[in-house]
Amino acid sequence: MNGKMKLGFVGCGGQATYSLYPVISLIPEIDLVAACDLKEELAIRNARNFGAKKWYTDLNEMLSKERLDGVAIVGPPRMHYEVGKKCLDAGLPIFVEKPSAISYKEALDLAEYAEAKGSFGAVAFMKRQSTCYRLAKAISEKGEFGKINEIEVRFANGRYPDLNERGWKLDVEGPPYSFLIGQAVHIFDLIRFFCGDAAEIYASLNEVDSGIFGYAITIRFKNDSIGVLNINALQGPEFQMSEYFLAAGYECWLEVKDMVSLNVLSNLNNKISSDVLNGKDLTNREKQVLKLIGEGKCNKEIASDLSISVRTVEFHRGRIMRKLEVDGVVGLVKSAINLGLTTL
């Protein structure tokens, strides 16, 4: 594929519009070609607001008229499954929101269907892509940390709805099941990111009121690690999430709070942390941007030197600051010097 990836986007509802469309412009490798939704006014709105060249209300028309490299599909899980297959039939890889389907059976079927078509798909499990969790994963894989022997996860938000009332058509009624499919799948993917597949699972549900409940879950993984999960819709009247992750190694442990704070406690803490946080987690492009920041160049000058947009420079600058845990240009310049990217 030469040049930018030509993307078609199916679905212009709330999640797509407020969480996914806005970040497309921050990815320089993507060209948003078309927006598609059954509701014409939504397709037109998103095409205009996010720079798509065309809009459609008919999926088949979009697939036949546009020369796409891939399709993003964001809506209810049955839509991911059904529309996903049509796009795969057209020879296009797919990206879908979580969950990819309403059941394990359909999710597996969709994955195997993509493989049979000689294509592939991706699901929007973003936690494993967050900076803190990627750093935690890198630390846990160091020999000094030892194998992860135990994990603890606490995840909570307020009262949770029955997603069937929003058209999801799940096989089981009620908020507790909706919570597992619509929200807790993020946590299930996260623990598999760190510990692999589960061998044994024991779970207990405490349903207090409509939309107010909690699960206590214990897990043994195939690698003999163990885990404890507290996932609930008990801790507040509103939809406000809190998240805590802990991994215990060999006489050491690390914790991540709300995906933005990482702490490591170990006799070898300095050795582990410095090896991971010394810039090795930066991409080549981020190192280029950091080098130019260290040379005193502004965003506009960096954009010109690297032939990218100013917004893309701002995006990289933000990621660099989060990865290196620095604040402001002074911290960035010091990091560039410490990493040997520039000199005073």
C-alpha positions as CSV (number, residue, x, y, z in Angstrom):
1,M,0.0,0.0,0.0
2,N,1.5,3.3,-1.1
3,G,0.7,6.6,0.6
4,K,-2.0,6.9,3.2
5,M,-4.4,4.2,4.1
6,K,-7.9,4.9,2.6
7,L,-10.4,4.3,5.4
8,G,-14.2,3.9,5.2
9,F,-16.0,4.4,8.5
10,V,-19.3,2.6,9.2
11,G,-21.4,4.0,12.1
12,C,-21.9,7.7,13.1
13,G,-23.4,7.2,16.6
14,G,-22.3,8.7,19.9
15,Q,-19.3,6.4,20.6
16,A,-18.0,6.7,17.1
17,T,-18.5,10.5,16.9
18,Y,-17.1,11.5,20.3
19,S,-14.4,8.9,20.8
20,L,-13.1,7.7,17.5
21,Y,-13.7,10.1,14.6
22,P,-11.9,13.0,16.4
23,V,-8.6,11.1,16.7
24,I,-8.4,10.1,13.0
25,S,-6.9,13.4,12.0
26,L,-4.1,12.8,14.6
27,I,-3.0,9.7,12.6
28,P,-1.0,10.9,9.6
29,E,-1.1,7.5,7.9
30,I,-4.9,7.5,7.6
31,D,-7.1,9.2,4.9
32,L,-10.7,9.2,5.9
33,V,-12.4,8.6,2.6
34,A,-16.1,8.0,3.5
35,A,-18.5,8.0,6.4
36,C,-21.5,5.6,6.3
37,D,-24.6,5.4,8.5
38,L,-28.2,4.4,8.0
39,K,-29.3,7.8,9.1
40,E,-28.4,10.2,6.4
41,E,-28.1,13.3,8.6
42,L,-25.5,11.5,10.8
43,A,-23.5,10.4,7.8
44,I,-23.5,13.9,6.4
45,R,-22.6,15.5,9.7
46,N,-19.6,13.3,10.4
47,A,-18.3,13.6,6.8
48,R,-18.4,17.3,7.1
49,N,-17.1,17.6,10.7
50,F,-14.2,15.1,10.3
51,G,-13.1,15.6,6.7
52,A,-14.5,12.6,4.9
53,K,-14.7,13.1,1.1
54,K,-18.0,11.2,0.7
55,W,-20.9,10.0,2.8
56,Y,-23.2,7.0,2.3
57,T,-26.3,5.4,3.8
58,D,-25.8,2.1,2.0
59,L,-22.8,-0.1,2.9
60,N,-22.8,-2.0,-0.4
61,E,-22.7,1.3,-2.4
62,M,-19.7,2.5,-0.4
63,L,-17.8,-0.7,-0.8
64,S,-18.5,-0.8,-4.6
65,K,-17.7,2.9,-5.3
66,E,-14.7,3.6,-3.1
67,R,-11.2,2.1,-3.4
68,L,-10.7,1.4,0.3
69,D,-7.8,-0.2,2.2
70,G,-9.8,-0.9,5.3
71,V,-13.1,-0.3,7.2
72,A,-13.8,0.8,10.8
73,I,-17.1,-0.4,12.2
74,V,-18.5,1.1,15.3
75,G,-22.0,0.3,16.6
76,P,-23.8,-2.5,18.5
77,P,-21.9,-5.9,18.5
78,R,-24.3,-7.5,16.0
79,M,-23.5,-4.8,13.6
80,H,-19.7,-5.5,14.0
81,Y,-20.4,-9.1,13.2
82,E,-22.7,-8.7,10.2
83,V,-21.1,-5.6,8.6
84,G,-17.7,-7.0,9.4
85,K,-18.3,-10.1,7.3
86,K,-19.6,-8.0,4.4
87,C,-16.4,-5.9,4.4
88,L,-14.3,-9.1,4.7
89,D,-16.2,-10.4,1.7
90,A,-15.1,-7.3,-0.2
91,G,-11.4,-8.1,0.6
92,L,-11.0,-5.4,3.3
93,P,-9.5,-5.8,6.8
94,I,-11.7,-4.5,9.6
95,F,-11.4,-2.6,12.8
96,V,-14.4,-2.9,15.2
97,E,-15.3,-1.5,18.6
98,K,-15.5,-3.9,21.5
99,P,-17.1,-6.3,21.7
100,S,-16.7,-7.7,18.3
101,A,-19.8,-9.9,18.7
102,I,-22.4,-10.8,21.3
103,S,-20.9,-14.1,22.2
104,Y,-17.6,-16.1,22.2
105,K,-19.0,-18.3,19.4
106,E,-19.7,-15.4,17.1
107,A,-16.5,-13.6,18.0
108,L,-14.5,-16.7,17.2
109,D,-16.5,-17.2,14.0
110,L,-15.7,-13.6,12.8
111,A,-12.0,-14.1,13.5
112,E,-11.9,-17.4,11.6
113,Y,-13.9,-15.9,8.8
114,A,-11.3,-13.2,8.4
115,E,-8.6,-15.8,8.3
116,A,-10.4,-17.8,5.8
117,K,-10.7,-14.7,3.6
118,G,-7.0,-14.1,3.8
119,S,-7.6,-10.9,5.8
120,F,-7.6,-9.8,9.4
121,G,-9.4,-7.7,12.0
122,A,-8.7,-5.7,15.1
123,V,-10.8,-5.0,18.2
124,A,-10.7,-1.7,20.1
125,F,-9.1,-3.0,23.3
126,M,-7.2,0.1,24.1
127,K,-6.0,-0.6,27.6
128,R,-3.1,-2.8,26.4
129,Q,-2.1,0.2,24.2
130,S,-1.9,2.7,27.0
131,T,1.5,4.1,27.9
132,C,1.4,2.9,31.6
133,Y,0.3,-0.6,30.8
134,R,2.9,-1.0,28.1
135,L,5.6,0.2,30.5
136,A,4.2,-2.2,33.1
137,K,4.3,-5.0,30.7
138,A,7.9,-4.2,29.7
139,I,8.9,-4.1,33.4
140,S,7.2,-7.4,34.2
141,E,9.1,-9.1,31.4
142,K,12.5,-8.1,32.8
143,G,14.4,-10.9,34.4
144,E,14.9,-8.9,37.6
145,F,11.1,-8.7,38.0
146,G,10.5,-12.4,37.6
147,K,7.3,-14.0,36.3
148,I,4.0,-12.4,37.2
149,N,2.8,-14.7,40.0
150,E,-0.4,-12.8,41.0
151,I,-2.5,-10.0,39.8
152,E,-5.2,-7.9,41.4
153,V,-7.7,-5.8,39.5
154,R,-10.4,-3.4,40.8
155,F,-12.6,-1.8,38.2
156,A,-15.8,0.2,39.0
157,N,-18.3,2.6,37.6
158,G,-21.7,3.7,38.6
159,R,-25.1,2.1,37.8
160,Y,-25.0,0.2,34.6
161,P,-27.8,-0.1,32.0
162,D,-29.4,-3.1,30.3
163,L,-27.9,-2.8,26.8
164,N,-30.8,-4.6,25.3
165,E,-32.8,-1.5,25.9
166,R,-30.4,0.2,23.6
167,G,-30.8,-2.3,20.8
168,W,-27.9,-4.7,21.5
169,K,-30.0,-7.9,21.3
170,L,-27.9,-9.8,23.8
171,D,-28.9,-13.4,24.6
172,V,-29.3,-12.7,28.3
173,E,-31.4,-9.9,29.8
174,G,-30.3,-7.6,32.6
175,P,-27.5,-5.1,33.5
176,P,-25.1,-7.6,35.1
177,Y,-24.7,-9.5,31.8
178,S,-24.6,-6.3,29.8
179,F,-21.8,-5.1,32.0
180,L,-19.7,-8.2,31.2
181,I,-20.2,-7.8,27.5
182,G,-20.2,-4.0,27.2
183,Q,-17.6,-3.0,29.8
184,A,-15.7,-5.7,31.7
185,V,-14.4,-7.2,28.4
186,H,-11.8,-4.5,28.6
187,I,-10.5,-5.9,31.9
188,F,-10.7,-9.5,30.6
189,D,-8.5,-8.5,27.7
190,L,-6.1,-6.6,30.0
191,I,-5.4,-9.6,32.2
192,R,-4.8,-11.8,29.2
193,F,-2.3,-9.2,28.0
194,F,-0.3,-9.7,31.1
195,C,-0.9,-13.4,32.0
196,G,-2.3,-15.2,28.9
197,D,-5.3,-17.5,28.8
198,A,-7.2,-18.6,31.8
199,A,-7.4,-22.2,32.9
200,E,-9.9,-21.9,35.8
201,I,-12.4,-19.2,36.7
202,Y,-14.7,-18.9,39.7
203,A,-17.2,-16.0,39.9
204,S,-19.9,-14.8,42.3
205,L,-22.5,-12.1,41.5
206,N,-24.0,-9.8,44.2
207,E,-27.0,-8.0,42.6
208,V,-28.1,-5.3,45.0
209,D,-30.6,-3.4,42.8
210,S,-31.4,-2.8,39.2
211,G,-28.1,-1.7,37.6
212,I,-26.3,-1.9,40.9
213,F,-24.2,-5.1,41.4
214,G,-20.7,-6.5,41.8
215,Y,-18.7,-9.5,40.8
216,A,-16.0,-11.2,42.8
217,I,-13.8,-13.4,40.5
218,T,-10.8,-15.6,41.0
219,I,-8.7,-16.9,38.2
220,R,-5.9,-19.4,37.6
221,F,-4.0,-18.9,34.3
222,K,-2.5,-21.6,32.2
223,N,0.9,-20.4,33.2
224,D,0.0,-21.0,36.9
225,S,-0.3,-17.3,37.8
226,I,-3.4,-16.5,39.8
227,G,-5.6,-13.4,39.9
228,V,-8.4,-11.7,41.9
229,L,-10.9,-9.4,40.1
230,N,-13.3,-7.0,41.8
231,I,-15.5,-5.5,39.0
232,N,-18.6,-3.7,40.0
233,A,-21.3,-1.1,39.4
234,L,-21.6,-0.2,43.1
235,Q,-19.2,2.7,43.8
236,G,-21.2,5.7,42.7
237,P,-24.5,7.0,41.4
238,E,-23.0,8.2,38.1
239,F,-21.0,6.6,35.3
240,Q,-17.6,7.4,36.7
241,M,-14.9,4.8,36.3
242,S,-12.0,4.0,38.6
243,E,-9.4,1.4,37.9
244,Y,-6.5,-0.3,39.8
245,F,-4.1,-3.0,38.6
246,L,-1.4,-4.7,40.6
247,A,1.1,-7.4,39.5
248,A,3.3,-9.2,41.9
249,G,6.6,-10.7,40.7
250,Y,9.4,-12.2,42.7
251,E,9.9,-10.0,45.8
252,C,8.6,-7.0,43.9
253,W,5.4,-5.6,42.5
254,L,4.1,-2.8,40.3
255,E,0.8,-1.0,40.2
256,V,-1.1,1.1,37.7
257,K,-3.8,3.5,38.8
258,D,-6.5,4.7,36.3
259,M,-4.2,4.0,33.4
260,V,-2.1,7.2,34.1
261,S,0.0,6.4,37.1
262,L,2.7,3.6,37.3
263,N,4.6,2.7,40.5
264,V,7.2,0.0,40.9
265,L,8.4,-1.3,44.3
266,S,11.4,-3.6,44.4
267,N,15.0,-3.9,45.8
268,L,15.9,-3.6,42.1
269,N,13.5,-0.7,41.5
270,N,16.0,1.7,40.1
271,K,17.6,-0.9,37.8
272,I,14.2,-2.0,36.4
273,S,12.7,1.4,36.0
274,S,15.7,3.1,34.5
275,D,16.1,0.3,31.9
276,V,12.5,0.6,30.8
277,L,12.0,4.4,31.1
278,N,15.3,5.4,29.5
279,G,13.7,6.2,26.2
280,K,13.6,2.7,24.7
281,D,9.8,2.9,24.7
282,L,9.9,5.9,22.4
283,T,9.2,5.3,18.7
284,N,11.7,6.5,16.1
285,R,9.4,9.4,15.2
286,E,9.0,10.4,18.9
287,K,12.8,10.4,19.2
288,Q,13.1,12.7,16.1
289,V,10.6,15.1,17.6
290,L,12.3,15.0,21.0
291,K,15.7,15.7,19.4
292,L,14.3,18.8,17.6
293,I,12.7,20.0,20.8
294,G,16.0,19.6,22.5
295,E,17.6,21.8,19.8
296,G,15.1,24.6,20.7
297,K,12.8,24.3,17.7
298,C,9.1,25.2,18.0
299,N,6.2,23.0,16.8
300,K,6.0,24.8,13.4
301,E,9.7,24.3,12.7
302,I,9.6,20.7,13.7
303,A,6.6,20.1,11.5
304,S,8.5,21.6,8.6
305,D,11.7,19.6,9.2
306,L,9.8,16.3,9.4
307,S,7.2,17.1,6.7
308,I,4.3,16.5,9.1
309,S,1.5,18.7,10.4
310,V,1.7,20.9,13.5
311,R,-1.1,18.9,15.0
312,T,0.9,15.7,14.5
313,V,3.9,17.3,16.3
314,E,1.6,18.2,19.2
315,F,0.3,14.7,19.3
316,H,3.8,13.2,19.5
317,R,4.9,15.8,22.1
318,G,2.0,14.8,24.4
319,R,2.9,11.1,24.1
320,I,6.5,11.8,24.8
321,M,5.7,13.8,27.9
322,R,3.4,10.9,29.2
323,K,6.0,8.2,28.5
324,L,8.9,10.1,30.1
325,E,6.7,11.5,32.9
326,V,7.9,15.1,32.3
327,D,6.0,18.4,32.2
328,G,6.8,21.3,29.9
329,V,9.6,22.2,27.5
330,V,12.3,22.2,30.2
331,G,11.6,18.6,31.1
332,L,11.6,17.6,27.4
333,V,14.9,19.4,26.8
334,K,16.5,17.7,29.8
335,S,15.2,14.3,28.6
336,A,16.7,14.9,25.1
337,I,20.0,15.7,26.7
338,N,19.9,12.7,29.1
339,L,19.1,10.4,26.2
340,G,21.9,11.7,24.1
341,L,19.7,13.0,21.4
342,T,21.2,16.5,21.7
343,T,23.7,18.5,23.7
344,L,23.8,21.9,25.3
